[in-house]
Amino acid sequence: MPDLDPLIHAPTRLQLVTSLTAVSEAEFCTLREALHVSDSVLSKHLSALGEAGYVRSRKGARDGRRTTWVALTDAGRTALRGHVAALRELIDAVD
């Protein structure tokens, strides 16, 4: 069996890390809106991915308000590539 990454496999997390591949970093509220989730749901996913070293975040200010910026780490990119390769292997096995 291919080696799927259980941390990335959840649909929202897969969408999250995939979204982060297209940018150097993204604002928390932008990710929340793109994923159609609440602050608390996004925070939980980011915490789990952060503990694994897949994402990093930094606090900052934009237009006079505090915000959090999120970026995919090299480890996160590597994990996503491995997960996608495992998915492709599964797909290729389907007749």
Order of alpha helices (4+ residues) and beta strands (2+ residues): alpha-alpha-beta-alpha-alpha-beta-beta-alpha
